[in-house]
Amino acid sequence: GKTFEERLAELVKPESVPNPDQDVVNNKLSSLNAQIEKCDKRLTEIKTQIEKANASKEGGRGESKGIVEQLKGVRVRIKAASQEREEAFQQLRDMTQTRQAHQKTLSDLRRSLKFEDVESVVAKVKELESMIETGQCANLKEEKAVMLEIKQLNATKSMIAQYQSQKGGQVDDSESKTSLEARRAEATARLDVAKKEADALEKLLETARVKQQAEGGPNVNELWKEQKDLYTQIKNHRSEIRKVNGEFKDEVNKWRDYQRIFGNYKRALQRIQGDQRRAEWESRRAEADKAPEGKGEGLPSDDPVVGHPWQDEILMCSDLEKVLTGFLPSAKKEEEAKKEKEEIAAPPGCKVTKADEDDNVFGGLTKKKKGGKGKGQAPAEGKAEAGGKGRKIVLVLDTISSLSTLGVPIPINAEEVAATILALQAKKVEFEGKTAEDKKEYRASKGKNNAAKPTPAKKDKAEGGEAKPVDSTTE
């Protein structure tokens, strides 16, 4: 299998994600809601002002109403004159286009004809036929050319008739053109007069409205514009609120994912460290079993505990004393730490470690409860419940079991911890004074007791008498 160092190296600590500050988000949302409330208040004021302005205008609408009616009549005249002018202009344009098209057709026909009348064509045909009859043609080729020309001249007779018809149908439209131009000029004059009247009436109407606004309050048009801007601001603020809530939700989800991943990392780390401490404890116990009568090879000879027959019990007392010291009040903790510092002296070639650096053989034997301290959960070991004098403490099951095995009273509150520590110190001195023969007798008596299954009465007697230490081979 992998070593503890390799298992620790495989663990990857997740990158820290800050806990989103809900107070900052709440302050931002409060600011946006306050702005929305301010806009709503202003909208209410604008609505009141508009209603007041409209009510005041009812009394002053008589003067402007007459001007509006006159302006409507003038605009009807403007529309009629404009329409009449447009019709005259359209007729003139159509007449001009028709005349130009007729003249173009006549010009094209005239260019394609050699003669303008049929009589000239008949005379020419007779002349050509006489040439053929009298033999004036020099050869057959010339005769064929004359016959082709006679044929072409006969074909132009219908075109000449069409040309004469269109030319005779052309009429003089100068009078109609003059009449239409006069009609357009008259409509234009009436239109100009009506526009001048409309401009004058609009100025009068504007003056009347300004007067009404001065008497009736603020400008209604400006109020409508401001109202529209306020609605736009409210819409933007609400959009910003949705954006802030969405971003905060995403940050909370990221932080929760980090807490889950970090919790898995801590549990895996504690599991590896617990396995490592358990392996070290078993290795130390195996070395003690190999050399139960004396100090083992390679161990420091100046340590009175190592190699002692009751080594496991003495170390158990020391470890339990360190665990229970965390429940003492602050003054007692400092006194115990100072006393321990004075009593412990480092042997040659050895280093005295701090309390938090020393191996706690009971630290990795329990699992941490998932999550923080919640409703219905007991505080972790080393934490005393609040309540002042007589506050209760909570110990893990392994600590309670070890105290019971040593025959030391189990403390229920912080006031009883000092007495338990004194009892552990007394037990430690008692174990240091025992010999290997006492260990053998204890093992023999323990084997008999296990075979005989002692009754509760015997158990009470044993607890009332000498404490029964735990054998290192069966722990």
Secondary structure, DSSP 8 states (H G I E B T S, - for coil): ---HHHHHHH-----------HHHHHHHHHHHHHHHHHHHHHHHHHHHHHHHHHHHHTTTHHHHHHHHHHHHHHHHHHHHHHHHHHHHHHHHHHHHHHHHHHHHHHHHHHHH-S-SSHHHHHHHHHHHHHHHHTT--SSHHHHHHHHHHHHHHHHHHHHHHHHHHHHHH----HHHHHHHHHHHHHHHHHHHHHHHHHHHHHHHHHHHHHHHHHHH-S-HHHHHHHHHHHHHHHHHHHHHHHHHHHHHHHHHHHHHHHHHHHHHHHHHHHHHHHHHHHHHHHHHHHHHHHSSSS--TTS-TT-SSTT-TTHHHHHHHHHHHHHHHTTS-HHHHHHHHHHHHHH----TT-----TTTS--TTTTSS---SSSS-TT----TT-B-SSSTT-BB---HHHHHHHHHHT----SBGGGHHHHHHHHHHHHHHHHT--HHHHHHHHHHHHHHHHH---HHHHHHHHHSS-----TTT-
